[in-house]
């Protein structure tokens, strides 16, 4: 059995490697797609009556899959970026700086994506029979403490709305 904390860090490292290969300009768009997914989820859970009144109080696997589907779809489209080599060449000085910044932003994306899915799983009381945070002991304490610092908790309402505004200002100023 493997702890979800270990799986989380494996994904952070994997996304960091992907970010180093893709570059920071493309990775920042993925970060913004995660922020958009968190905002959309918050809006749906707050203003759509069926989701607010039926799914959110139950916190079951249907709510988990709804949240995860929204996240995965927006992240998928965030990774399907257009060719922005002209923009990224203009915004970077050295190739090594481009790789390092892409690695850092890729690791942040790993934190955002894997951490959000883990948070949704924990919020739904781990709706799968053989997946738990950790059985007991020190690893369970570490895993539960890590959940306090995941994006859906840190960027709660109204913070997620400010994050969307900042993301769109960044896109307008830098990419357009």
C-alpha positions as CSV (number, residue, x, y, z in Angstrom):
1,X,0.0,0.0,0.0
2,X,1.3,3.4,-0.9
3,X,0.4,6.7,0.8
4,X,-1.4,9.3,-1.2
5,X,1.2,11.8,0.0
6,X,3.8,9.8,-1.9
7,X,1.6,9.6,-5.0
8,X,1.1,13.4,-4.7
9,X,4.8,14.1,-4.7
10,X,5.4,11.7,-7.6
11,X,2.9,13.7,-9.6
12,X,4.5,17.0,-8.6
13,X,7.9,15.7,-9.9
14,X,6.3,14.4,-13.1
15,X,4.6,17.7,-13.9
16,X,7.8,19.5,-13.1
17,X,9.6,17.4,-15.7
18,X,6.8,18.1,-18.2
19,X,7.0,21.8,-17.4
20,X,10.7,21.9,-18.0
21,X,10.2,20.4,-21.5
22,X,7.2,22.6,-22.4
23,X,8.4,26.0,-21.1
24,X,6.9,28.5,-18.8
25,X,4.7,30.3,-21.2
26,X,2.7,27.2,-22.0
27,X,2.7,26.0,-18.4
28,X,1.3,29.3,-17.1
29,X,-1.8,28.7,-19.2
30,X,-2.3,25.3,-17.5
31,X,-2.1,27.0,-14.1
32,X,-4.8,29.4,-15.2
33,X,-7.0,26.6,-16.5
34,X,-6.8,25.0,-13.0
35,X,-7.7,28.3,-11.4
36,X,-10.6,28.6,-13.9
37,X,-11.7,25.0,-13.0
38,X,-11.7,25.8,-9.3
39,X,-13.7,29.0,-9.9
40,X,-16.3,27.1,-12.1
41,X,-16.7,24.4,-9.5
42,X,-17.2,27.0,-6.7
43,X,-19.8,28.8,-8.9
44,X,-21.7,25.6,-9.7
45,X,-21.7,24.5,-6.1
46,X,-22.9,27.8,-4.9
47,X,-25.5,28.8,-7.5
48,X,-26.8,25.7,-9.2
49,X,-29.7,24.4,-7.1
50,X,-29.4,20.7,-7.8
51,X,-25.6,20.7,-7.1
52,X,-25.9,22.9,-4.1
53,X,-28.9,21.2,-2.5
54,X,-28.4,17.5,-3.5
55,X,-24.8,16.7,-4.4
56,X,-22.8,19.0,-2.0
57,X,-24.5,17.8,1.2
58,X,-24.1,14.1,0.3
59,X,-20.4,14.5,-0.6
60,X,-20.4,11.2,-2.4
61,X,-18.7,9.8,-5.5
62,X,-21.0,11.7,-7.9
63,X,-19.8,15.0,-6.5
64,X,-16.2,13.8,-6.7
65,X,-16.5,12.8,-10.3
66,X,-18.3,16.1,-11.2
67,X,-15.5,18.2,-9.7
68,X,-12.8,16.0,-11.1
69,X,-14.3,15.9,-14.6
70,X,-14.5,19.7,-14.7
71,X,-10.8,19.9,-13.6
72,X,-9.6,17.3,-16.0
73,X,-11.4,18.8,-19.0
74,X,-10.1,22.3,-18.4
75,X,-6.6,21.0,-17.7
76,X,-6.7,19.0,-20.9
77,X,-7.6,22.1,-22.9
78,X,-5.0,24.0,-21.0
79,X,-2.4,21.6,-22.3
80,X,-3.7,21.8,-25.8
81,X,-2.2,25.2,-26.4
82,X,-1.5,26.9,-29.7
83,X,2.0,27.5,-30.9
84,X,3.2,30.4,-28.8
85,X,6.9,30.1,-29.6
86,X,6.9,33.7,-30.9
87,X,5.6,34.9,-27.6
88,X,7.8,32.7,-25.5
89,X,10.9,33.5,-27.5
90,X,10.2,37.2,-26.9
91,X,9.7,36.7,-23.1
92,X,12.8,34.7,-22.3
93,X,16.4,35.6,-22.4
94,X,18.3,32.3,-22.0
95,X,17.3,28.7,-22.7
96,X,18.3,27.5,-19.2
97,X,16.1,30.2,-17.6
98,X,13.2,29.1,-19.7
99,X,13.7,25.4,-18.6
100,X,14.1,26.3,-14.9
101,X,11.0,28.5,-14.9
102,X,9.0,25.9,-16.8
103,X,10.1,23.3,-14.2
104,X,9.0,25.5,-11.3
105,X,5.6,26.3,-12.9
106,X,5.2,22.6,-13.9
107,X,5.7,21.6,-10.3
108,X,3.1,24.2,-9.2
109,X,0.8,22.7,-11.8
110,X,1.4,19.2,-10.3
111,X,0.6,20.6,-6.9
112,X,-2.6,22.2,-8.2
113,X,-3.8,19.3,-10.2
114,X,-2.9,16.3,-8.0
115,X,-3.6,18.2,-4.8
116,X,-7.0,19.3,-6.1
117,X,-8.0,15.8,-7.0
118,X,-6.7,14.5,-3.7
119,X,-8.7,17.2,-1.8
120,X,-11.8,16.4,-3.7
121,X,-11.3,12.7,-2.9
122,X,-10.8,13.5,0.8
123,X,-13.8,15.9,0.8
124,X,-16.0,13.0,-0.6
125,X,-14.7,10.7,2.2
126,X,-12.6,8.7,-0.2
127,X,-15.5,7.2,-2.2
128,X,-13.4,4.2,-3.4
129,X,-13.1,1.1,-1.3
130,X,-9.4,0.5,-1.6
131,X,-8.2,4.2,-1.6
132,X,-7.6,5.9,1.8
133,X,-5.4,8.7,2.9
134,X,-3.3,6.5,5.1
135,X,-4.4,3.7,7.5
136,X,-2.9,5.2,10.7
137,X,0.2,6.6,12.3
138,X,2.6,9.3,11.4
139,X,1.9,9.0,7.6
140,X,-1.8,9.6,8.2
141,X,-1.0,12.7,10.2
142,X,1.3,14.0,7.5
143,X,-1.3,13.3,4.8
144,X,-4.1,15.0,6.7
145,X,-1.9,18.1,7.4
146,X,-1.0,18.3,3.7
147,X,-4.7,18.5,2.8
148,X,-4.9,21.8,4.8
149,X,-2.6,23.4,2.1
150,X,-4.3,22.2,-1.1
151,X,-5.6,24.7,-3.6
152,X,-9.4,24.3,-3.1
153,X,-9.0,25.1,0.6
154,X,-6.4,28.0,0.1
155,X,-8.3,29.5,-2.8
156,X,-11.7,29.4,-1.2
157,X,-14.4,31.9,-1.9
158,X,-13.7,34.9,-2.5
159,X,-10.0,34.1,-3.1
160,X,-10.7,32.1,-6.2
161,X,-12.5,35.0,-7.8
162,X,-9.5,37.3,-7.2
163,X,-7.2,34.6,-8.6
164,X,-9.3,34.5,-11.8
165,X,-9.1,38.2,-12.2
166,X,-5.3,38.2,-11.7
167,X,-4.9,35.4,-14.2
168,X,-6.9,37.2,-16.9
169,X,-5.0,40.4,-16.2
170,X,-1.7,38.5,-16.6
171,X,-3.0,36.9,-19.9
172,X,-4.0,40.3,-21.3
173,X,-0.8,42.1,-20.3
174,X,1.7,39.4,-21.2
175,X,0.2,37.3,-24.0
176,X,-1.9,39.9,-26.0
